[in-house]
Amino acid sequence: MTVILLFLSVGMMAQNARKILDDTAARIRQMGDMKVNFTATTFIGTTEQERTTGTILLQGRKICLKTDEMKMWYNGKTQWSLIAESGEVNVSTPTEREMAQINPYSFLNVYKKGYRMSVRETTLRGKEAYEVHLLARKGNNMAQEMYIDVSRKDFTPLCVRVRQDDNWNRVSIHTIQGNQHFTDATFEFPKSEYPNVDVIDLR
């Protein structure tokens, strides 16, 4: 009987976690184009390696990221990365896994299959939240493990943590402005604004 109850409990937790992420995905789609202010932190194990704050503009798969250290544009296929003071912009075609480390909402494309899910109620930065835990069933999943903290009030994401091997990337989301209106040019390198920058094509 104990084993059956445990099995039912685990199944219900997974259902609840899936429902929370479904509601979160619906909420994000309703917001349309978004401007997000964030703090991103990378860890090896539990040791913090780097921290930066910035702004990210999102339109579906497209991204424009700006921090003090770098600027990045991604139009859904091609990525342009400009490191401050480098005098160069690198052009590449990133993989889905690489983009998952940049886009805090990449979990929306992967959570429906290939993960064990559970959820618990918590508090984050003074806000009541759900903490959804996703653990990959196979080693070739886009992310091996994720924690997604979602506001219990309106299902907006508060924090996303993604693990690859022993490396963790944490994106703390401070503000979200929805219903923005971005053009395609927003997500492509504005070459005319950087006439002296060398373009290095790595594709």
Rosetta blueprint (number, residue, H / E / L):
1 M L
2 T H
3 V H
4 I H
5 L H
6 L H
7 F H
8 L H
9 S H
10 V H
11 G H
12 M H
13 M H
14 A H
15 Q H
16 N H
17 A H
18 R H
19 K H
20 I H
21 L H
22 D H
23 D H
24 T H
25 A H
26 A H
27 R H
28 I H
29 R H
30 Q H
31 M H
32 G L
33 D E
34 M E
35 K E
36 V E
37 N E
38 F E
39 T E
40 A E
41 T E
42 T E
43 F E
44 I E
45 G L
46 T L
47 T E
48 E E
49 Q E
50 E E
51 R E
52 T E
53 T E
54 G E
55 T E
56 I E
57 L E
58 L E
59 Q E
60 G L
61 R L
62 K E
63 I E
64 C E
65 L E
66 K E
67 T E
68 D L
69 E L
70 M E
71 K E
72 M E
73 W E
74 Y E
75 N L
76 G L
77 K L
78 T L
79 Q E
80 W E
81 S E
82 L E
83 I E
84 A L
85 E L
86 S L
87 G L
88 E E
89 V E
90 N E
91 V E
92 S E
93 T L
94 P L
95 T L
96 E H
97 R H
98 E H
99 M H
100 A H
101 Q L
102 I L
103 N L
104 P L
105 Y L
106 S H
107 F H
108 L H
109 N H
110 V L
111 Y L
112 K L
113 K L
114 G L
115 Y E
116 R E
117 M E
118 S E
119 V E
120 R E
121 E E
122 T E
123 T E
124 L E
125 R L
126 G L
127 K E
128 E E
129 A E
130 Y E
131 E E
132 V E
133 H E
134 L E
135 L E
136 A E
137 R L
138 K L
139 G L
140 N L
141 N L
142 M L
143 A L
144 Q L
145 E E
146 M E
147 Y E
148 I E
149 D E
150 V E
151 S E
152 R L
153 K L
154 D L
155 F L
156 T L
157 P E
158 L E
159 C E
160 V E
161 R E
162 V E
163 R E
164 Q E
165 D L
166 D L
167 N E
168 W E
169 N E
170 R E
171 V E
172 S E
173 I E
174 H E
175 T E
176 I E
177 Q E
178 G E
179 N E
180 Q E
181 H L
182 F L
183 T L
184 D H
185 A H
186 T H
187 F H
188 E L
189 F L
190 P L
191 K H
192 S H
193 E H
194 Y L
195 P L
196 N L
197 V L
198 D E
199 V E
200 I E
201 D E
202 L L
203 R L
